[in-house]
Amino acid sequence: QAALVESGGGSVQAGGSLRLSCVASRDILSTFNSYVMNWYRQSSGHEREFVASITRTHTANYADSVKGRFTISRDNSRKRIFLQMNDLKPDDTGVYYCNRNDEWGQGTQVTVSS
């Protein structure tokens, strides 16, 4: 099984919401807790771009394009991070990846229709 596994993608209309999840199922707790965890996304024809990050102590950072609409969180006891995405826009369409250092998940597709 991959180190990072995303889920929760889907298709929604503009203005809708989705919640993505990423689990590091192979980690022991101390390993997971030591990492800054990130979400990235990649849309067709574009480079992969940073979306949000969260530290072990839950300090979050966001790309300007998602501030006020997306919320990153983590549950260290479950070795998971989440991305709550509200007020979705067609420009949010893409494959969303969970990341830490040089590890990447397989991605989950988010499609927002106008």
N, C-alpha and C positions, 0 to 999 in steps of 0.2 A: 504494500500500500504506500502511496505517495506520502511524503512528509507533511504536506499542506493540502487540504482538500476543501474546496469551496462548494457552496450550495446556495440556493435561494434565488437564482436568477429567473427571469421570465419575461413576458411581454405585458406591457401596461400602456394605457393611454397617458398622454401628457397631463400632469397634475396628480398622477397616481403615486403610489408608494411601493417600495420593495425593501426587504431586509435580507441582506447577504450574511452568510456565516462562513467561517473558516476554522477548521479544527486541525490541530497538530497532534493527531492521535498517537503517533509513535513516541512523542516526547514524554520524559518524566517531568513532573511539575517544576522542579528547579530549573530545568533547561528552558521550558516555555517561558517561565517568569523572567528570565534574564534578557529576553529579546525585545527590542522595539519591533512592532508589527506594523505592516503597511498594506494599504490597498492601492493598486494601480489599475488603470484601464487602457484599453487600446481599441480604437474604432477603425473601421476599414480605411486603409490608405493613410493612416496616421501612425506616428510613433507612440509607443507606450508612454503614458503620462501618470504622474503622481496624483493621487486622489486624497489620501489621508494617512496619518500615522498615529500610533499611540504607544506611549512608553509603559514600562512595567508599573509605574505609579499613576497611570491613567491620564497623563498629560497628552492632549490631542493637538494635532496640527492638520490644517486643511488647505487644499488648493483653493485659490480665490473663486474659481468657477463653481464650487460646491458649498462654500461657506453659507451657513444659515439654512441649508437644505439637508445636508448629510450630517450624520452623527456616527462617529466611530466609538466602539466600546470594546471591552474585553472582560472575560470571565476567566481569571487565572486558574480557578479550581477545576474548570472544565476544559482548559487548554483551548479556548475558543476566542476569536474576535468576531465582531459584528459590524456591519455597515447599514445603518438605517437611512434609507434614501426617500426623502419626501419631495413633493412638488417636482416630480421628474419632468425633464424636458427632452425633446428628441435628440439634442446634442449630448445627452447622457448615454445614448446608445453605444454599446461596445461590449467587449469581453472584459470582465473584471477579475483581477488576479490578486491573490493573497501573496505577500512577500515578506521575507526577512533575510537580510544580508544577500547571499546569492541563491537563496532557495525560492522557488516559485511553485504555486499551485497550477492546476491544469486550466483554471479559468472557468467562469460561469457567464453565460450570455445574458445581457440585459438589453431589451429592445423597447424603446419608447416611441409610440406612434402619435402623430399630431391629430 
